[in-house]
Amino acid sequence: MGSSRVLIPVYEDWAAVTRVLTELDATGRSFDVLLVDDASITPAPATLTGTGGTGSIEVLRLRRNLGHQRAIAIGLAYLESRDDRSPVVIMDGDGEDQPSDVPKLLEAAEAAPGRIVFAERMRRSEGWLFSVLYHSYRAAHWLLTGERVRVGNFSAVPSSLLPRLVAVSELWNHYAAAVFKSRLPYTTIPTSRGVRYAGNSTMNYVALVTHGLSAMAAFGDRIGVRLLTATVLIALAAGGALTLALAGPLLAGEGLPPWG
């Protein structure tokens, strides 16, 4: 079996990424891994190993920190420019996207050619506060965009869809939202979210909120129409209520209310 490609954005998580590479080897598959270094302060260690068989590791270092989603966009454009027909697995390098699930994604991609396969998380590992905020965000996202949030970045993209995907402008801000907005065909498989292998997440509260807003921004046209419609309906309802309040006493022969 030939190599598949894996795209991993990295910012400082070298210890975790090293373990991810080792566990990718343990799957028995061979991978050509592209690590997009999002301008980490600590350079990639020279001892990075993994991808057994005929696989390889390449580090694409960005000159400035652009953020997780833009690192993915750059990595996809970089891989699309190459003459390679193998699928691309997109995953985080901290261990929360479990390497043992990568073969499942690739098998699902082989069974559904021409479709992006997302890992749908059936169980999350965060605490109760994050869960409350996350489910609140999901509800707001659905109300404003009509799209349910079920997936993250962990996915397998067939090479045939890469040219269309990298041409989607929303990809610069949010990968999954770009797929949904562009109506690229996709399917999902159930997975569980793993736990971070090492270090602490660099995603603080502001970064998480910004990430969520970036996802919704991809559907700015829908959100604008829905908010305008809601505003008009509220204005009509308020006008109707005021009309009834004024017309009621007149119809009853009582004259205008004192505040009229």
N, C-alpha and C positions, 0 to 999 in steps of 0.2 A: 504494500500500500504506500503511495507517495505521501509527501509531506503536505500538511495543511498549514495555513498561515494563521498566526495569532497576533493581534494588536493589543498592546497593553500600555495605557498612559501611566506615567510614573512621576511622582513628585516626592523625593526623599525616601520612598519606601523600599530601599534596596534590600534590606534584610527580608522583608516579606516577599518581594519579587523573587529573590533567590530560592526561597522555599516553594513558591508557585512553579518555578521552572523545574525544580526537582520532582514535584508531584505531577507535572505534565509528562515527564519522562515515565513515571510509574504507570501511566495509562496504557503504555505499550504502543503508542502512536508516535510518529515523528512530526515535529513542528518546526516551521520557520517562524521565529518570533521577532516581531518589531517592537522594541521598547521606545516609546516616544517620551523622552526626558523633558519634562515641562520646566526647563531651566532650574533644575535642582541646585541647591547651594553645594551639596556634596556630590561630586561626580560619580558616575557609575563605576563600581568596583571592577578591577581587571579580572577578578576571579569568578565572574558570572559564568555559570555552567548550566548545561541542560540540553534539552531537545534531542536526546539520543538518536541513533541511526544517522540519517543523512540530513537532519535538521540543522538550523543555524540560529544565531542570535545577532541582531543588528540593533544598535542604539542610535536613534535619531534625536539629536540634542537641539532643542529650541533655544534661540538667543534670549528670549524673555519669557516670563511666566504668563501664559495666556489662559490658563484654567483647563480643567478636566475635559470639558466638551470640545473646546477648540483644539486641544491636543488630539482628540479622536478624529476630528474633521481633517486635520493636517495629515495624520497617519493614513486615513482612508484615501485621501487624494494621492499621497505618495505611493501607496500600494496599487492604486488604480492605474498609475502611469506605467506600470510594469506589465510585460507580456506573461501573465500567469493566470491559469484558469482555475486554480484551487480556491476554495472558499476561504473567507476571513472570519475568524472568531474574534469578537471584541469582548474583552473582560477587564475587570479591575485587577490590580496587582497586589492587593492587600490580603487576599484569601477569602473575602466575603463572597466572591464568585468562585465556587469550588472547582478546582481543576478536574476532579473526578466527573463533573457534569459535562465537560467539553466533548468527550466521545458521544454522549447522548445528543448534544446539539448537532454534531456532525452527522450522526445517523439519521436524525430527524430531517436534516437538510437534504440528505441523499434520498430520503423517502418522499420529500416534497420539493422537487427541483423547481427553481425559479421563485422560491419564496424565502424571505428572511425568517429565521427561526429564533424567537425570543425565549429566554428562560423566564417563566412566570413564577414569581416567588410565592409559595404557599405558606411559608413560615418565615418570620423575621426574628432576628436575635437582639433587637434593641429593647430598652426599658419601656416602662409604661408611659412616661411623659412623651417620648419620641413617638410611640404608637398613637397616642391621642392626637398629637399635632399632625402626624402623617395622615391619619384617617380624616381629619378635618380638612387638610389640604386636598385629599382625594375627592371629598364631597364638593368642595369649592371648584375644583378643576372640572368635575363632571357637570355642575350647574352652569358654568361659564362657557365651556367648550363643547359639551356633548360627548366627550371622550373619557373613558374610564382609565385611570392609571393602574396598570397591572404589571408593568415591566420596567426594567432599567436598561443599562447598556449591554448586559450579558446576552450575546446573540451570535448567530452564524449567518453571514451574508454571502450568497452565491456570487461568483465573479461576474455573472451576467447582469447583475443589478448594480454593480459598483459604478459604472458610468452614469447611470441615472441618479444614483444616490448622491454622488459628489457634486452634482449640478444643482442640488436643492439648496437654496440660500439659507433656509432655516437650520441646516446642518451645522453652521458656524456657531449656533447658540445651544442647540439641544438635539442630540442624535435621534433618540426615540421619537420625539415630537416631529422631527423632520420626516421620518418614515411614515408616520400616520398622516401628516398633513399632505404629503405627496401621493398618498394612496398606493404606495408600493405594496405588493402582496406579501402577507406575512402570516405566520402561525405561531403557536406557543406550545411549550412543554412545561410540565410542573417541575419545580426544583425548590430546594430549601436554601436559605441564605446561610452562609458559613460565618465564622467569627474571624476577626482580624488576627493575622499571624504574629505581627510584631508592631511596636510603636503605637502612636496615637494618630487619630484621624486629623487631617489639616482642615476638614470641613467644619467651620464654626456655624453659629446660628445665622449670621448674616449671609454666609456662603450658601447655606441650605435654602434660605428664603429666596436668594437670588437665583439659585438653580431652579426652584419651583416656578418662579416668575418667568424665567427663560422658556420653560416648557409651555407655559400658557401664552407667552408672547407669539409663539408660532401660529397660534389661532387668533391673532388679534382681530381679524375681520369678523370671525364668529362672535367673539366677545363683544365687539363694538355693536353688532346688530342686536345681540341679546340684551345688552344694557340699554340700548335705545328703545327697544320694544318694551322692556320692563318699565322704563321711565314714562313712555307714552301711556301704557296701561294704568300706571299709578296716577298719572295726571288726569286721565279720563275718569278713573274711579273717584278721585278726590272731587273733580268737577261735578260728577253725578251726585255724590253725597251732599255737596253744597247746594245743588239745585233742589234736591229733595227737601233739605232742611228749610230752604226759603219758600218752596212751593207748598209744603204741607200746611202751614198756618193760613196761607192765602186761600187755598182750596177749602179750608174749614171755616173761612170767614173771620178769621182772627186778626188779619192784618199781618204786617211784617213783625218778626220778633224784635225785641228791644235793641239787640245788637246789630240789627239790619239798618 
